[in-house]
Amino acid sequence: MTQRDSEFIDLLLQRRLIVSPCLELGVGYEGETNRGRVERAGIAYFGTDMQAGPQVDFVVDFESPLDTLHALVGAVAPFGSILVLNVLEHTFDPIRVLNNAIALLRPEGTCVIITPTVWPLHGHPRDYWRINPDFYVEYCRRHALILREETFLYLGRHAVAENGRQPGHYELPAPSPSHGWNVYSRLIHKMFNTSGRGMLFPSHVATGVVIQKP
């Protein structure tokens, strides 16, 4: 979890968009989870992963059938919030994972998602996907869910809407806030044909969003 991820979660806690009980997916890695900051906010917290670990309360695969998930976590469901942070890119079927998460939310519950949109490949666990903002807009439309626009962010940068006019026209952030630097950089890359490195966006972009169940 990066500093920008932590800041996003802190922002949502301040806005009371994370509520009790809270379930976080994929907490079996060797790193910081959100248990401490969530519990300090007075919110009951549970962690899941496919393998047992110090932060794992439930060993569960969220690509499993919903009946299986209910059997494993039903004692503490439905949830007020579910955190799916840097997880979807490591699942073979991210839509099933989201469907299951939404199904385990109570009405008006929130699903908090962070995914890398532009990010170097990392092989463990397996790295399958990069998800762009339009995916979340379309997912909410198809499932009659609420996308909380005020949380739809390129983390550490700005709102997704600042780089787009409407769904289907979202653009990624520029590499630098300086327009002159961006033009100069692109010209240099074009001039010397540097194998496509004249991209008009940074090498690290993550998208954060809150999806609310009606």
Secondary structure as GFF3:
##gff-version 3
##sequence-region A 1 214
A	DSSP	alpha_helix	3	14	.	.	.	ID=ss1
A	DSSP	beta_strand	22	24	.	.	.	ID=ss2
A	DSSP	alpha_helix	35	40	.	.	.	ID=ss3
A	DSSP	beta_strand	45	49	.	.	.	ID=ss4
A	DSSP	beta_strand	58	59	.	.	.	ID=ss5
A	DSSP	alpha_helix	66	73	.	.	.	ID=ss6
A	DSSP	beta_strand	79	85	.	.	.	ID=ss7
A	DSSP	three_ten_helix	88	90	.	.	.	ID=ss8
A	DSSP	alpha_helix	94	103	.	.	.	ID=ss9
A	DSSP	beta_strand	105	118	.	.	.	ID=ss10
A	DSSP	alpha_helix	133	143	.	.	.	ID=ss11
A	DSSP	beta_strand	146	147	.	.	.	ID=ss12
A	DSSP	three_ten_helix	149	151	.	.	.	ID=ss13
A	DSSP	beta_strand	153	154	.	.	.	ID=ss14
A	DSSP	beta_strand	158	159	.	.	.	ID=ss15
A	DSSP	three_ten_helix	160	163	.	.	.	ID=ss16
A	DSSP	alpha_helix	179	192	.	.	.	ID=ss17
A	DSSP	beta_strand	205	212	.	.	.	ID=ss18
###
